[in-house]
Amino acid sequence: WGLVGYVGMKNMRKFMSKVSIIIPVYNTGHYLYKCVNSILYQTYKDIEVIIVDDGSCEETALICDEIAAKDNRIRLIHKKNEGVSIARNIGLSMVTGEYVGFVDSDDWIDADMFENLVREIEKYDADIVMCDATTVWDNGKTERDTFVCLPESCTLSKGEITPQCQLELAGSCWRVLYKTWKLKSESIIFPAGLKFSEDRIFNMIALGTATKFRYIKKSFYNRYMRKGSCVNTFHKDFVEVALKVNDMMKGVLRQYWNENYIPVFEQRNLREISNYVVSIFLVSNMSFKSKWQEVVQLCSNEQLRAILIKQPTLGCILTHVVNRNISMLFLLSLKERVKNSIRILIK
C-alpha cells in the first residue's frame, strides 16, 4: 500500500476525509467532467477524490489538471501507463478516508449514492456495502443491473454467501464501498497484469475476509456503455489471460473460501472462452484464413484441453473445441451473426 517512486501529484496536503473515491483515467477526456461533478456534488460532503491518470494523451492529462485545480478535495497523480489495476492500487496507497470506493472515469453516480452507502455500512457495521447499478447505452436505453441471487436488501455473513451468489457479487468494484482499514489489514490490492476480471478477484478476496456484508437493492451507479468500446475487437491473448484468471481464481477460492466454490467460477470462465471462440469468426479486420488458423491453434491449446476434458458437462461449442471440429465452430459463428443482425433490426 506504500506509494513509492511516483511523481506529478497535485493537492497532496495532509487531511482526513471519511470517504475516498478513486478514479482511474485513461484517455476518457471529456467524459471526466460529468464523472467528477457527480462526485463533488454528492449530498455527502466529507469526501476526497483521487484521480490517477494512467498515462493518458495530452488532452486528457490537461483536462485532469483543469478539474483538479477547481476543488481542493481532489488529489491528482500523473503516471506512466501500466493498466487499471496498478492505477487503482496507486489510488489505494493515497487514501486517507475511513471508507474507499471506485468510480470509472466515463461513468457517473446519483447525488445521494455515498450518503446511502455510508449510512448502511455504519448502521449494520459491515465491512463492505454494495448497491445496484443502471447500464446506460449511447442510444439512451437503460437497463437495471441487479443481483438476481438477492431479492431484497439484506445483511449477510460470509457463511451465508453461496457460490452462485458470490459469483454475482464479485463482478465489479465500482458500486461498492469498503472499510479502508479492512483492505489495508488484509493487504488486499488489485492483481496486476490482467486485462479483465481484476476487480472480480479483488472482490473475491475482500468478501472472503469480510465479517459482514450489506446489500442495498437500489441503483445509485450509472455505467455508461460507450459505442465501440469493446465491440468486435480481437485479442490474440484472450485465452491465455482467461486461463491465467482461472488459475488465480482457483487459488483465491481455496485460500479464502473452499473447493465447493471452484466449479461455479470455472464454468463462468469457460463460458467466456466459449463466446470468444465463436466471436473470432466475426472479427471484421481479419482474413478468413487467419481466423481459421486462430481457432485451430486455440483448439490445440493443451492447458485448455486439460481443463475441458475434466468437466462433467460441456456446452456445444466447447465440445467442438475438444473434438477440434473447426467446421462446426464456423457454422455456429454464422448462426451467431444472424442472431446479432436480428437484434440490430429489432433495436
C-alpha positions as CSV (number, residue, x, y, z in Angstrom):
1,W,0.0,0.0,0.0
2,G,3.0,2.3,0.1
3,L,3.4,5.0,-2.6
4,V,6.9,4.8,-3.9
5,G,8.6,6.4,-7.0
6,Y,5.6,8.2,-8.5
7,V,5.6,12.0,-9.2
8,G,3.2,14.6,-10.5
9,M,0.8,14.7,-7.6
10,K,-1.4,17.7,-7.1
11,N,-3.0,19.0,-3.8
12,M,-1.1,16.4,-1.7
13,R,-1.6,18.2,1.6
14,K,-2.4,16.1,4.7
15,F,-6.1,15.9,5.5
16,M,-8.6,13.3,6.6
17,S,-11.8,12.6,4.7
18,K,-14.4,10.0,5.6
19,V,-14.8,8.7,2.1
20,S,-12.0,8.4,-0.5
21,I,-13.2,7.9,-4.1
22,I,-10.6,6.6,-6.7
23,I,-11.0,7.3,-10.4
24,P,-8.5,5.6,-12.8
25,V,-8.3,7.6,-16.0
26,Y,-7.0,6.6,-19.4
27,N,-7.9,8.7,-22.4
28,T,-11.5,9.3,-21.4
29,G,-11.1,13.1,-21.8
30,H,-14.4,15.0,-21.7
31,Y,-16.3,12.1,-20.0
32,L,-14.4,13.0,-16.9
33,Y,-16.3,16.3,-16.3
34,K,-19.6,14.5,-15.7
35,C,-18.0,11.8,-13.7
36,V,-16.2,14.1,-11.3
37,N,-19.0,16.6,-10.9
38,S,-21.4,13.7,-9.9
39,I,-19.0,13.0,-7.1
40,L,-18.2,16.6,-6.0
41,Y,-22.0,17.4,-5.8
42,Q,-22.8,14.5,-3.6
43,T,-25.2,15.2,-0.7
44,Y,-22.5,13.6,1.4
45,K,-19.7,16.2,1.5
46,D,-16.9,14.6,3.6
47,I,-15.1,13.1,0.6
48,E,-11.8,13.2,-1.2
49,V,-11.4,12.4,-4.9
50,I,-8.2,10.7,-6.1
51,I,-7.7,10.9,-9.8
52,V,-5.0,8.6,-11.2
53,D,-4.1,9.5,-14.8
54,D,-2.7,6.3,-16.2
55,G,-0.5,7.7,-18.9
56,S,-3.3,9.4,-20.9
57,C,-2.8,11.5,-24.0
58,E,-2.0,15.2,-23.5
59,E,-5.7,16.3,-24.0
60,T,-7.0,14.1,-21.2
61,A,-4.0,14.9,-19.0
62,L,-4.8,18.6,-19.3
63,I,-8.4,18.0,-18.5
64,C,-7.3,16.2,-15.4
65,D,-5.2,19.2,-14.4
66,E,-8.1,21.6,-15.1
67,I,-10.5,19.6,-13.0
68,A,-8.1,19.1,-10.1
69,A,-7.4,22.8,-9.9
70,K,-11.1,23.7,-9.2
71,D,-11.7,21.8,-5.9
72,N,-9.3,21.2,-3.1
73,R,-10.9,17.9,-2.3
74,I,-9.3,16.5,-5.5
75,R,-5.9,14.9,-5.5
76,L,-4.3,14.1,-8.8
77,I,-1.4,11.9,-9.9
78,H,0.0,11.5,-13.5
79,K,1.9,8.3,-14.1
80,K,3.0,6.1,-17.0
81,N,0.5,3.7,-18.5
82,E,0.6,0.4,-16.6
83,G,-3.1,-0.7,-16.6
84,V,-6.2,-0.2,-14.4
85,S,-5.1,-2.5,-11.6
86,I,-1.9,-0.6,-10.9
87,A,-3.7,2.7,-11.3
88,R,-6.3,1.7,-8.6
89,N,-3.5,0.3,-6.4
90,I,-1.7,3.7,-6.6
91,G,-5.0,5.3,-5.6
92,L,-5.4,2.9,-2.6
93,S,-1.9,3.9,-1.4
94,M,-3.1,7.6,-1.3
95,V,-6.3,7.0,0.6
96,T,-6.9,9.0,3.8
97,G,-10.6,8.2,4.2
98,E,-12.3,5.7,6.6
99,Y,-14.1,4.3,3.6
100,V,-13.0,3.9,0.0
101,G,-14.9,3.4,-3.3
102,F,-14.2,3.4,-7.0
103,V,-15.8,5.2,-10.0
104,D,-14.8,4.6,-13.6
105,S,-14.0,7.8,-15.4
106,D,-16.7,7.6,-18.1
107,D,-19.5,6.7,-15.6
108,W,-21.4,8.9,-13.1
109,I,-23.2,8.4,-9.8
110,D,-26.5,9.6,-8.3
111,A,-26.2,12.6,-5.9
112,D,-27.1,10.5,-2.8
113,M,-25.0,7.4,-3.5
114,F,-22.4,7.8,-0.8
115,E,-24.9,9.3,1.7
116,N,-26.8,6.0,1.4
117,L,-23.7,3.7,1.3
118,V,-22.1,5.3,4.4
119,R,-25.4,5.2,6.3
120,E,-25.8,1.5,5.6
121,I,-22.2,0.4,6.2
122,E,-22.3,2.2,9.6
123,K,-25.8,1.1,10.6
124,Y,-25.1,-2.6,10.0
125,D,-21.4,-2.4,10.9
126,A,-20.5,-4.0,7.6
127,D,-17.0,-4.3,6.1
128,I,-18.5,-3.9,2.6
129,V,-21.7,-2.4,1.2
130,M,-22.9,-2.8,-2.4
131,C,-25.8,-1.3,-4.4
132,D,-27.4,-1.9,-7.8
133,A,-26.4,0.0,-11.0
134,T,-28.0,1.2,-14.2
135,T,-26.4,0.4,-17.5
136,V,-26.8,3.3,-20.0
137,W,-26.2,2.9,-23.7
138,D,-25.4,5.6,-26.3
139,N,-29.0,5.5,-27.7
140,G,-30.4,6.3,-24.3
141,K,-31.6,2.8,-23.5
142,T,-31.2,1.8,-19.8
143,E,-31.2,-1.5,-18.0
144,R,-31.1,-2.3,-14.3
145,D,-28.0,-4.2,-13.2
146,T,-29.2,-6.0,-10.1
147,F,-28.2,-9.1,-8.1
148,V,-30.7,-11.9,-9.0
149,C,-29.5,-14.0,-6.1
150,L,-30.6,-11.4,-3.6
151,P,-34.3,-10.5,-4.0
152,E,-34.2,-7.6,-1.5
153,S,-31.8,-5.5,0.6
154,C,-30.0,-7.7,3.2
155,T,-27.1,-8.2,5.5
156,L,-25.0,-11.4,5.1
157,S,-22.2,-13.1,6.9
158,K,-19.5,-14.9,4.8
159,G,-21.1,-18.3,5.5
160,E,-24.4,-17.2,4.0
161,I,-22.9,-16.3,0.6
162,T,-23.5,-19.2,-1.7
163,P,-21.1,-20.0,-4.6
164,Q,-23.6,-18.7,-7.2
165,C,-24.3,-15.5,-5.2
166,Q,-20.5,-14.9,-4.7
167,L,-20.1,-15.1,-8.4
168,E,-22.6,-12.3,-8.9
169,L,-21.4,-10.1,-6.1
170,A,-17.7,-10.3,-7.1
171,G,-18.3,-8.8,-10.6
172,S,-17.4,-5.2,-10.1
173,C,-15.7,-2.7,-7.6
174,W,-17.4,0.5,-8.8
175,R,-20.7,0.2,-6.9
176,V,-19.1,-0.8,-3.7
177,L,-17.9,1.0,-0.5
178,Y,-15.2,-0.8,1.5
179,K,-13.8,-0.2,5.0
180,T,-10.3,1.1,4.4
181,W,-8.7,-0.5,7.4
182,K,-10.1,-3.9,6.4
183,L,-8.5,-3.8,3.0
184,K,-5.2,-2.5,4.5
185,S,-5.0,-5.0,7.3
186,E,-5.5,-7.9,4.8
187,S,-3.2,-6.3,2.2
188,I,-5.9,-6.5,-0.5
189,I,-4.9,-5.0,-3.8
190,F,-5.8,-5.5,-7.5
191,P,-3.8,-8.2,-9.4
192,A,-1.5,-6.6,-12.0
193,G,-1.1,-7.9,-15.5
194,L,-4.7,-8.9,-16.2
195,K,-6.8,-7.4,-18.9
196,F,-10.1,-8.4,-17.3
197,S,-11.5,-9.9,-14.1
198,E,-9.1,-7.9,-11.9
199,D,-12.0,-6.4,-9.9
200,R,-13.6,-9.8,-9.6
201,I,-10.5,-11.3,-8.0
202,F,-10.2,-8.2,-5.7
203,N,-13.8,-8.7,-4.5
204,M,-13.4,-12.4,-4.1
205,I,-10.7,-11.7,-1.5
206,A,-12.5,-8.7,0.1
207,L,-15.7,-10.7,0.5
208,G,-13.7,-13.7,1.7
209,T,-12.1,-11.6,4.6
210,A,-15.3,-9.6,5.4
211,T,-17.1,-10.4,8.7
212,K,-20.3,-8.8,7.4
213,F,-21.6,-7.7,4.0
214,R,-24.5,-5.3,3.3
215,Y,-26.5,-5.1,0.1
216,I,-28.9,-2.2,-0.9
217,K,-31.3,-3.2,-3.7
218,K,-31.4,0.2,-5.2
219,S,-29.5,1.7,-8.1
220,F,-27.1,4.6,-7.4
221,Y,-24.4,4.0,-10.0
222,N,-24.7,4.7,-13.8
223,R,-22.5,2.6,-16.0
224,Y,-22.0,4.1,-19.5
225,M,-21.5,1.7,-22.4
226,R,-19.7,3.8,-25.0
227,K,-20.2,2.9,-28.7
228,G,-17.2,0.9,-30.0
229,S,-15.6,0.5,-26.5
230,C,-15.2,-3.3,-26.8
231,V,-17.1,-4.4,-30.0
232,N,-15.6,-6.9,-32.4
233,T,-12.1,-6.4,-31.2
234,F,-9.8,-9.4,-31.5
235,H,-7.5,-10.0,-28.5
236,K,-5.0,-12.6,-29.6
237,D,-4.0,-13.4,-26.0
238,F,-7.6,-13.7,-24.7
239,V,-7.5,-17.4,-23.9
240,E,-4.0,-17.1,-22.3
241,V,-5.3,-14.4,-20.0
242,A,-8.6,-16.3,-19.3
243,L,-6.6,-19.4,-18.3
244,K,-4.4,-17.2,-16.0
245,V,-7.5,-15.7,-14.5
246,N,-8.9,-19.2,-14.0
247,D,-5.8,-20.4,-12.1
248,M,-5.7,-17.2,-10.0
249,M,-9.4,-17.5,-9.1
250,K,-9.0,-21.2,-8.0
251,G,-6.1,-20.2,-5.8
252,V,-8.1,-17.4,-4.2
253,L,-11.1,-19.6,-3.6
254,R,-9.0,-22.3,-2.0
255,Q,-7.4,-19.7,0.3
256,Y,-10.4,-17.6,1.3
257,W,-13.4,-19.8,0.6
258,N,-13.4,-23.6,-0.2
259,E,-13.3,-26.1,-3.0
260,N,-17.1,-26.0,-3.5
261,Y,-16.9,-22.5,-5.0
262,I,-14.4,-23.5,-7.7
263,P,-16.8,-25.2,-10.2
264,V,-19.1,-22.2,-10.5
265,F,-16.3,-19.8,-11.3
266,E,-14.5,-22.2,-13.6
267,Q,-17.8,-22.7,-15.6
268,R,-18.1,-19.0,-15.9
269,N,-14.6,-18.6,-17.2
270,L,-15.2,-21.4,-19.7
271,R,-18.3,-19.7,-20.9
272,E,-16.3,-16.6,-21.6
273,I,-13.8,-18.7,-23.7
274,S,-16.8,-20.4,-25.5
275,N,-18.1,-17.0,-26.5
276,Y,-14.7,-15.9,-27.6
277,V,-14.2,-18.9,-29.9
278,V,-17.3,-18.1,-31.9
279,S,-16.5,-14.4,-31.9
280,I,-13.2,-15.0,-33.7
281,F,-15.1,-15.7,-37.0
282,L,-17.0,-12.5,-36.5
283,V,-13.9,-10.2,-36.4
284,S,-14.1,-7.8,-39.4
285,N,-10.5,-6.9,-39.9
286,M,-9.0,-10.4,-40.3
287,S,-8.8,-12.7,-43.3
288,F,-10.8,-15.9,-43.2
289,K,-7.6,-17.9,-43.3
290,S,-6.2,-16.1,-40.3
291,K,-9.4,-16.6,-38.3
292,W,-9.4,-20.3,-39.2
293,Q,-5.8,-20.7,-38.1
294,E,-6.5,-18.9,-34.8
295,V,-9.3,-21.3,-34.0
296,V,-7.2,-24.3,-34.9
297,Q,-4.5,-23.0,-32.6
298,L,-7.0,-22.4,-29.8
299,C,-8.4,-26.0,-30.1
300,S,-4.9,-27.3,-29.8
301,N,-4.1,-25.4,-26.5
302,E,-3.1,-28.2,-24.2
303,Q,-3.8,-26.3,-21.0
304,L,-7.3,-25.5,-22.1
305,R,-7.9,-29.1,-23.4
306,A,-6.8,-30.5,-20.0
307,I,-9.4,-28.4,-18.2
308,L,-12.2,-29.2,-20.6
309,I,-11.6,-32.9,-20.5
310,K,-12.1,-32.9,-16.7
311,Q,-15.5,-31.1,-16.9
312,P,-18.6,-33.2,-16.2
313,T,-20.6,-31.5,-18.9
314,L,-19.6,-29.2,-21.8
315,G,-21.7,-27.0,-24.0
316,C,-22.0,-27.4,-27.7
317,I,-19.2,-25.0,-28.6
318,L,-16.6,-26.4,-26.1
319,T,-17.5,-30.0,-27.2
320,H,-16.5,-29.0,-30.7
321,V,-13.3,-27.4,-29.3
322,V,-12.4,-30.7,-27.6
323,N,-13.1,-32.6,-30.8
324,R,-11.2,-30.0,-32.9
325,N,-14.3,-29.6,-35.1
326,I,-13.5,-26.3,-36.7
327,S,-16.1,-26.5,-39.4
328,M,-18.9,-26.8,-36.8
329,L,-17.5,-23.8,-34.9
330,F,-17.6,-21.8,-38.1
331,L,-21.2,-22.7,-38.6
332,L,-22.1,-21.7,-35.1
333,S,-20.5,-18.4,-35.7
334,L,-22.8,-17.9,-38.7
335,K,-25.7,-18.6,-36.5
336,E,-24.5,-16.0,-34.0
337,R,-24.1,-13.5,-36.8
338,V,-27.7,-14.0,-37.8
339,K,-28.8,-13.5,-34.2
340,N,-26.8,-10.3,-33.9
341,S,-28.4,-9.0,-37.2
342,I,-31.9,-9.7,-35.8
343,R,-31.1,-7.9,-32.5
344,I,-30.0,-4.8,-34.5
345,L,-33.1,-4.8,-36.6
346,I,-35.3,-5.1,-33.5
347,K,-33.5,-2.1,-31.9
